[in-house]
Amino acid sequence: MDYLPQLFTLSGIILLACASPGPDFVAVTSNALNDRRSGMLVGLGIACAVVVWATLAILGFGLLIKELFWLYEAIRLAGAAYLIYLGARMLMAAFKAKGGEPSIQGVARVGALQAWRQGFMVGITNPKTATFFATLFVTVLPVGAPTWVYVSVVALVGLITAAWLGALAAFFSVGRVRSVYARVSRAVDALMGVALVGLGIRLASSR
C-alpha cells in the first residue's frame, strides 16, 4: 500500500499547526530578538517536546489522556502556570529595563541548556498537543500501518517543527530586525509578556 499521500497530508497539517500563533511563536521570537542561538535552542526544545507528544500519541497515550480528566487537567494547569510565569518575568524585566536596553534574558544571560529547557517546558506542558496528534493520527493514518510509517510520522513532526521554529528564530535575529527591536524593546517585551500571560490564562480557562 502507498502511504505517501497520508504522509504528505500529515506534513501539510503539521506545518499549518506550527504556523498558527501561540506560545511557541512568542517563546522563540522573544528569545531570538536577543540572540539567534537562544531562539534556535528554544525552538529545538519545543520540537523535542512535540516529538515526545507525537510518540506518546502513536502509543495510544493521546487518546488515554482525553479519558483521564485529572491527568489532562494537571498538565493543562501546569502549562498555564508556566506560561504566566514566563510572561510575568518578561513584564517585570521590561519595566525594569532602561530605555533602549533589551529586557528579555537572551543567551548572554541564559545558558544553552536553560534555553532548551524553556522551550521543552513550553511544549511539554500543553496537553492539547497530545490530543491533537491522537485525533490527527487516528483520522489520517490507516489502521495497521507498518512500523516505518509511524517512525516516519514522528520524524516528520520533529523535522517540520524544528525547521519552522528555526526559520522564525533566524528571521527575528536578523540584524535589521534586531535594530528595529532595540529602539522599541521595552514596548515589544511588554507586549510579548502580556501575550504569554494571556495565553496562559486562556489555557487555564479552556477545556
C-alpha positions as CSV (number, residue, x, y, z in Angstrom):
1,M,0.0,0.0,0.0
2,D,1.2,3.5,-0.9
3,Y,1.4,5.6,2.3
4,L,2.9,8.7,0.7
5,P,-0.4,10.6,0.3
6,Q,-1.1,10.2,4.0
7,L,2.4,11.4,4.9
8,F,2.1,14.4,2.6
9,T,-1.3,15.2,4.2
10,L,0.1,14.9,7.7
11,S,3.1,17.1,6.7
12,G,0.8,19.9,5.5
13,I,-1.4,19.8,8.6
14,I,1.6,19.8,10.9
15,L,3.1,22.8,9.1
16,L,-0.2,24.7,9.3
17,A,-0.4,23.8,13.1
18,C,3.2,25.1,13.5
19,A,2.4,28.3,11.7
20,S,-0.6,29.2,13.9
21,P,0.4,31.8,16.5
22,G,0.7,30.6,20.0
23,P,3.1,30.1,23.0
24,D,5.7,28.5,20.7
25,F,5.8,31.6,18.4
26,V,6.2,34.0,21.4
27,A,8.8,31.9,23.2
28,V,11.0,31.6,20.1
29,T,10.8,35.1,18.7
30,S,11.2,36.8,22.1
31,N,14.5,34.9,22.6
32,A,15.7,35.3,19.0
33,L,15.3,39.1,19.2
34,N,18.2,39.0,21.7
35,D,20.3,36.2,20.3
36,R,19.9,33.7,17.4
37,R,21.3,30.8,19.3
38,S,18.9,31.3,22.2
39,G,16.0,31.4,19.8
40,M,17.2,28.3,18.0
41,L,17.7,26.4,21.2
42,V,14.2,27.3,22.5
43,G,12.8,26.1,19.2
44,L,14.8,22.9,19.4
45,G,13.4,22.3,22.9
46,I,9.9,22.8,21.7
47,A,10.5,20.4,18.8
48,C,11.8,17.7,21.2
49,A,8.7,18.1,23.3
50,V,6.4,17.8,20.3
51,V,8.3,14.6,19.3
52,V,7.6,13.2,22.7
53,W,3.9,14.0,22.4
54,A,3.7,12.6,18.9
55,T,5.4,9.4,20.1
56,L,3.0,9.0,23.0
57,A,0.0,9.7,20.7
58,I,1.1,6.8,18.4
59,L,1.4,4.6,21.5
60,G,-2.1,5.5,22.5
61,F,-1.4,7.9,25.3
62,G,-3.0,10.8,23.4
63,L,-6.4,9.0,23.4
64,L,-5.9,7.9,27.0
65,I,-5.2,11.4,28.2
66,K,-8.6,12.5,26.8
67,E,-10.2,10.0,29.0
68,L,-8.2,10.7,32.2
69,F,-9.6,14.1,33.1
70,W,-7.5,14.6,36.1
71,L,-4.2,14.0,34.2
72,Y,-5.3,16.3,31.3
73,E,-6.2,19.0,33.8
74,A,-3.0,18.6,35.8
75,I,-0.8,19.0,32.6
76,R,-3.0,21.9,31.4
77,L,-2.8,23.8,34.6
78,A,0.9,23.3,34.9
79,G,1.3,24.6,31.3
80,A,-0.8,27.6,32.1
81,A,1.1,28.4,35.2
82,Y,4.4,28.1,33.3
83,L,3.3,30.5,30.5
84,I,2.0,33.0,33.1
85,Y,5.4,32.7,34.9
86,L,7.3,33.4,31.7
87,G,5.1,36.3,30.8
88,A,5.3,37.8,34.3
89,R,9.1,37.6,34.1
90,M,9.2,39.4,30.8
91,L,6.8,42.1,32.0
92,M,8.9,42.7,35.2
93,A,12.1,42.8,33.1
94,A,10.5,45.2,30.6
95,F,9.5,47.7,33.3
96,K,12.9,47.5,35.0
97,A,14.9,47.9,31.8
98,K,16.4,51.2,30.9
99,G,15.4,52.9,27.6
100,G,16.7,51.1,24.6
101,E,18.1,48.2,26.6
102,P,16.7,44.8,25.7
103,S,14.9,43.3,28.7
104,I,14.5,39.7,27.6
105,Q,17.1,37.3,29.0
106,G,18.9,36.1,26.0
107,V,21.8,33.6,25.6
108,A,24.3,36.1,27.0
109,R,22.5,35.8,30.4
110,V,20.8,32.4,29.9
111,G,22.8,29.2,29.3
112,A,22.2,26.9,26.3
113,L,20.6,24.2,28.5
114,Q,18.3,26.7,30.1
115,A,17.2,28.0,26.8
116,W,16.5,24.5,25.5
117,R,14.7,23.6,28.8
118,Q,12.5,26.7,28.5
119,G,11.4,25.6,25.0
120,F,10.9,22.0,26.2
121,M,8.7,23.1,29.1
122,V,6.6,25.3,26.9
123,G,6.0,22.3,24.6
124,I,5.6,19.5,27.1
125,T,3.1,21.3,29.3
126,N,0.5,21.7,26.6
127,P,-1.8,18.6,26.7
128,K,-3.7,19.8,23.7
129,T,-0.7,18.8,21.6
130,A,-1.2,15.1,22.7
131,T,-4.9,15.2,21.8
132,F,-4.2,17.0,18.5
133,F,-1.8,14.3,17.4
134,A,-4.0,11.5,18.7
135,T,-7.0,12.8,16.7
136,L,-4.9,13.5,13.6
137,F,-3.2,10.1,13.5
138,V,-6.5,8.2,14.0
139,T,-8.1,10.3,11.2
140,V,-5.3,10.2,8.6
141,L,-3.2,7.1,9.2
142,P,-4.8,3.8,8.1
143,V,-5.2,1.1,10.7
144,G,-2.4,-1.5,10.8
145,A,0.2,0.7,9.1
146,P,3.7,-0.7,9.2
147,T,6.2,0.4,11.8
148,W,8.2,2.5,9.3
149,V,5.2,4.7,8.7
150,Y,4.8,5.6,12.4
151,V,8.6,6.2,12.7
152,S,8.4,8.4,9.6
153,V,5.5,10.4,11.1
154,V,7.4,11.1,14.3
155,A,10.5,12.1,12.3
156,L,8.4,14.4,10.1
157,V,6.8,16.0,13.2
158,G,10.2,16.8,14.7
159,L,11.8,18.0,11.4
160,I,8.9,20.2,10.4
161,T,8.5,21.8,13.9
162,A,12.3,22.3,14.2
163,A,12.6,23.8,10.7
164,W,9.7,26.2,11.2
165,L,10.8,27.4,14.6
166,G,14.4,27.6,13.4
167,A,13.3,29.8,10.5
168,L,11.4,32.0,12.9
169,A,14.5,32.3,15.1
170,A,16.7,33.1,12.1
171,F,14.3,35.8,10.8
172,F,13.8,37.6,14.1
173,S,17.6,37.5,14.8
174,V,18.5,39.3,11.6
175,G,20.4,42.5,12.3
176,R,17.9,44.8,10.7
177,V,15.0,43.3,12.7
178,R,17.0,43.4,15.9
179,S,18.0,47.0,15.3
180,V,14.3,48.0,15.0
181,Y,13.6,46.0,18.1
182,A,16.4,47.7,20.0
183,R,14.6,51.0,19.6
184,V,11.3,49.7,21.0
185,S,12.5,46.8,23.1
186,R,10.5,47.7,26.3
187,A,7.2,48.0,24.4
188,V,7.8,44.8,22.4
189,D,8.9,42.9,25.6
190,A,5.9,44.2,27.4
191,L,3.5,43.1,24.6
192,M,5.1,39.6,24.5
193,G,4.9,39.3,28.2
194,V,1.2,40.2,28.1
195,A,0.7,37.7,25.2
196,L,2.3,34.9,27.2
197,V,0.2,35.8,30.3
198,G,-2.9,35.9,28.1
199,L,-2.1,32.6,26.5
200,G,-1.6,31.1,30.0
201,I,-4.9,32.4,31.2
202,R,-6.6,31.1,28.0
203,L,-5.1,27.7,28.5
204,A,-6.1,27.7,32.2
205,S,-9.7,28.6,31.4
206,S,-10.1,26.3,28.3
207,R,-11.5,22.7,28.5
